[in-house]
Amino acid sequence: MKTLSELNQIKESKQAQVNLREENFGLVKVKVSMGTCGIAAGAREVVKAILNEARKDNLHNIQIFQTPCMGKCDLEPVVEIHYPGKDVITYVHVKPEMSERIIKETVLNGTVIEEFTK
């Protein structure tokens, strides 16, 4: 950084990133049910696998949340994908090995993986 102009450009760029986080504009939200029943069914391993996959793909347009029980105990682990302005995609009986497809097909491309919804 050599000039005040360069400093201002950096400031504006960083401020835009902060605003994006604060407003959650355009972010895909991935929610993993982590109630007692979800944890017993393997949700802890699922959330770790999803986090690892998102890191591996260096994703910045995604937020991953652990939520309390969603009331779907017989379907745990449950993962919901929330796109701004679209219907929620719900995957049930999720296993860690499903995380790669969830990230690559659903989060990145918006494709619903039908066999994960049953």
C-alpha positions in Angstrom: 0.0 0.0 0.0 1.6 3.2 -1.1 -1.2 5.8 -1.4 -4.3 7.0 0.4 -6.3 5.9 -2.7 -5.1 2.3 -2.3 -6.0 2.5 1.4 -9.5 3.7 0.6 -9.9 0.9 -2.0 -8.9 -1.7 0.7 -11.3 -0.1 3.2 -14.2 -0.2 0.7 -13.6 -3.8 -0.2 -13.4 -4.9 3.5 -16.5 -2.9 4.4 -18.4 -4.6 1.6 -17.4 -8.0 3.1 -18.6 -6.9 6.5 -21.9 -5.6 5.2 -22.4 -8.9 3.3 -22.0 -10.8 6.6 -24.2 -8.5 8.6 -27.1 -8.5 6.1 -26.7 -12.2 5.1 -27.4 -11.1 1.6 -27.0 -13.8 -0.9 -25.7 -16.4 1.6 -26.8 -20.0 1.4 -27.6 -21.2 4.9 -27.0 -24.9 5.8 -28.7 -25.9 9.0 -27.9 -29.2 10.7 -30.3 -30.4 13.4 -28.2 -30.9 16.6 -30.8 -31.8 19.2 -30.2 -34.9 21.3 -31.9 -37.2 18.8 -29.9 -35.7 16.0 -26.6 -36.1 17.8 -27.5 -39.7 18.7 -28.2 -40.4 15.0 -24.8 -39.0 13.9 -25.4 -35.3 13.3 -22.1 -34.3 14.9 -20.2 -36.3 12.2 -22.5 -34.8 9.5 -21.8 -31.2 10.5 -18.0 -31.9 10.6 -18.1 -33.5 7.2 -20.1 -30.5 5.7 -17.7 -28.0 7.3 -14.7 -29.9 5.9 -16.3 -30.1 2.4 -17.1 -26.3 2.5 -13.5 -25.5 3.6 -12.1 -27.8 0.9 -14.1 -26.0 -1.7 -13.1 -22.6 -0.2 -16.8 -21.5 -0.1 -17.6 -17.9 1.0 -21.3 -17.7 0.2 -22.3 -20.2 2.8 -23.2 -20.2 6.5 -23.4 -23.4 8.4 -25.5 -23.5 11.5 -26.1 -26.1 14.2 -29.8 -25.8 15.2 -31.7 -27.3 18.1 -34.2 -30.1 17.5 -36.3 -29.5 14.4 -39.0 -31.9 15.6 -38.2 -34.6 13.0 -36.7 -37.1 15.3 -37.4 -40.2 13.2 -35.7 -38.5 10.2 -32.4 -37.5 11.9 -29.9 -36.3 11.0 -31.7 -33.6 9.2 -30.0 -30.9 7.0 -31.8 -27.9 5.6 -30.5 -25.8 2.8 -31.9 -22.2 2.7 -31.4 -20.1 -0.5 -32.6 -16.5 -0.2 -36.1 -16.2 -1.6 -36.5 -19.9 -2.4 -38.2 -22.9 -0.8 -36.1 -24.8 1.9 -34.5 -28.0 0.7 -34.6 -30.7 3.5 -32.4 -33.8 3.5 -33.1 -36.6 5.9 -31.1 -39.5 7.3 -28.0 -37.7 6.3 -24.7 -39.5 6.6 -21.2 -37.8 6.5 -20.4 -39.4 3.1 -23.4 -37.5 1.6 -21.7 -34.1 2.4 -19.7 -33.9 -0.8 -22.8 -34.2 -3.0 -24.8 -31.8 -0.7 -22.1 -29.1 -1.1 -21.3 -29.7 -4.8 -24.8 -30.4 -6.2 -27.1 -28.4 -3.9 -25.1 -25.6 -2.3 -23.1 -24.8 -5.4 -25.6 -25.7 -8.2 -29.0 -25.5 -6.5 -29.9 -29.1 -7.6 -32.2 -31.0 -5.3 -30.9 -34.6 -4.7 -34.2 -36.4 -4.6 -32.9 -39.6 -2.9 -31.7 -37.5 0.1 -35.2 -36.2 0.7 -36.8 -39.6 1.5 
